Amino acid sequence: MTPQTVAFNTLGCKLNFSETSTIGRQFAQAGFTEIPFDQPADIYVINTCSVTDFADKKCRQIVRRALRNAPDAFVIVTGCYAQLKPGEIAEIPGVDLVMGAGEKFKILDYLGDMKKLPGKGIVYASQIQTVNTFENAFSFGDRTRSFLKVQDGCDYKCTFCTIPQARGASRSNTIESILENAREIARLGGKEIILTGVNIGDFGNGTEVIEGVRPKKEALFIDLIRALDEVEGIERYRISSIEPNLLTEEIIQFVAQSKRFMPHFHIPLQSGNDELLQKMKRRYKRDLFANRVELIKQYMPDACIGVDVIVGFPGESEEKFKDSYRFLQDLDISYLHVFTYSERPNTPAFEMEDAVPMQERRARNQMLRILSEKKRAGFYRQFEGRELEVLVEQSKQEGMVTGFTKNYIKVILSEEQAKVNSLLPVLIGQFKGESTISATPLTTA
């Protein structure tokens, strides 16, 4: 009997979610029915991340979980970890197929008769240098927001990062194709689009290389967002993450006066100490980062600003960590995403001396998480008693719905008060130290 059910599990970033959703639509077009991952399925597809060592271990756990649900299921592993370490994944008991970056959108072509074979899984993973095409992808699940992939790969050489090895050179979709995707998301009923990629500020790189040289960019990120701002049917756009050196004043000014782009920025800093930024081979110093934050607040005083930070990078002495902490403490930002540095083979940082003990890394992580909570609380409290608009979405809490304001404040409402996928004006309540804040609808959705 031909297998009819498929289940997906996605690790990592919004980009991975957009790609899993696209692969899911391919299976649906081929006649498969998608079911939840915790149910017995004929095929399990695991889309992996490899930003941290934990993500690698997580992959193994998920394979075991799938096989507990259905011991005879056909298990496919793809994504960044699959590109970096295909041989290791093939050795995981129960894995049948390993698909690299150049193969993951062709899974259906490699399924064969899907019989489980004894021994290790079969690997299809091209050398990353040969992966130079852009594959369209966007997520669509809850009919509220969509992650739309606009760029892939990265040409930066950050010393801690494996993503260029896992995803290849920077390359982009065309503006015309992205606009078509946005219109399709609007047709399906989506109200909000989050633009995703590995380095979206580098948008505009083509995929055609002639005699080792890529042609000059025909479009820039600013051109893309100007075009998207005119798409009817999409109420909101967010920029998922953008490098500070690529976040120009022109982009900030445009978002401030645009019709549909939200006053919400997520900017990777990684360290507030210039020596560490240099060791990481980041393309800016902290003064530039502070300038970008100041510009955002100048043009959009109510804007939400999230920041990525790594703790425990080699050579991060207590003095350097405190320097970074004080810098973050003084910044007018809204929250932090804190990552504990983990050694990644085949990166320059892997060979660096002065490793920070893991116990100290975890302690520093906790300090920054507490700082993040304080920053979020301070940001939320500014808006108590204010009238803001939220886009309502599903909640895991029974009888409740949640929603985000334009500037990314998460509110919680009774499902009797609000309709999912509606834009609803609310009165912001009192912040009580949770990740959400209560709100009262001002109209009936």
LINLINTA-V270785 format. One record per helix or strand of 3 or more residues. SS is the DSSP state (~ for helix, > for strand). FROM is the first residue (numbers start at 0). LEN is the number of residues. Records with the same first field share a line. If there is no record, write none. Layout:
SS->FROM-LEN / FROM-LEN
//
This chain:
>->4-6 / 42-6 / 73-6 / 96-3 / 121-3 / 144-5 / 191-5 / 235-4 / 263-7 / 303-8 / 334-6 / 386-8 / 399-6 / 409-5 / 422-6 / 436-5
~->13-16 / 52-17 / 79-5 / 85-5 / 103-7 / 127-3 / 162-5 / 174-13 / 199-3 / 220-8 / 248-9 / 273-7 / 285-14 / 317-13 / 347-4 / 357-24
//
